[in-house]
Amino acid sequence: MIHQNGGQLSKNKRSGEFADLDDAEIAYAQQCYMDAFKRAQNS
């Protein structure tokens, strides 16, 4: 889901499937994705 949107969770997913997560948790998940994706590209 994050990959399909360039590293960002869409507003629809945030208000739907991930409504229980707060902004900090979503930001952390997005940052983890970006860190892992960058690492994979540099390998």
BELQUIDA-V529342 format. One record per helix or strand. SS is the DSSP state (A for helix, B for strand). FROM is the first residue (numbers start at 0). TO is the last residue. If there is no record, write none. Layout:
[[SS FROM TO] [SS FROM TO]]
//
This chain:
[[A 2 4] [A 10 14] [A 22 41]]
//
